[in-house]
């Protein structure tokens, strides 16, 4: 996550500095989706970052790790794929691997500053623990694999877990790992959590070829890209790739491509003053009419009204 001047990394691999292990692919020009590279904390196969500041203009990005983000003292907009929602005061969200996401926000009226805890981890780590002596983690791993996009938890669970996130800053060694596992243990218990998309219970483990394809798609979705192009990049035939996307992503290639482009467009509409033709072009749409058609069909509102309404649904 890119940190503005008024926002600083308080703890992570390096205190009060931009993390040298977090490298990003960036380009000049308008905001775009970029691949974030996550390092570990204290040689652990997971990472915890702690931020304090007055604003949170994180850029749209993705990474292969799961991400748990606890935000307190802020109000603004949360981007998860092409889903844009308001958040306020306290927000706890789980983001699935390779989902484009971002937050835009400012300090809430009754708070002096924003505090954010971000935990990154890979499902493979939990799988290894489960197979090497902790079979109790298998159920958690199965739950995680079903989450295709993300989960927005209730403020009740967020408030309940906030002290545990704070303890990640103080604990060391095994107690610190157990604290993280306790946070993960409690996430599936939130019966009122909002799942953006949930895969069938018998969903197979992700295919590594699909991961290569998705990584390529995240880097090139603003270009003229086809299923054939994607298949060649992942060294897989089109039929197999089409089947993998349908089974493990839960949508068609065209729907997935449209989702990435619309997510990018939503970000531009709410964070820039670009004219609609430029928003459409920069987001990868072949024409302005195609952009308007897809945007309205997906959002139920025109791009112009979406911008005017700051992403809020019409009442």
Buried (B, 14 or more C-beta within 10 A) or exposed (E): BBBEEBBBBBBBBEEEEEBEEBEEEEEEEBBBBBBBBBEBBEEEBBBBBBBBBBBBBBBBBBBBBBBBBBBBBBBBBBBBBBBBBBBBBBBBBBBBBBBBBBBBBBBBEEBEBBBBBBBBBBBBBBBBBBEEEEEEBBEBBBBBBBBBBBBBBBBEBBBBBBEBBBBBEEBEEEEBBEBBBEBBBBBBEBEEBEBBBBBEEEBEEBBEBBBBBBBBBBBBBBEEBEBEBBBBBBEBEBEBBBEBBBBBBBBEBEEBBBBBBBBBBBBBBBBBEBEBEBBBBBBBBEEBEEBBEBBBEBBEBEBEEBBEEEBEEEE
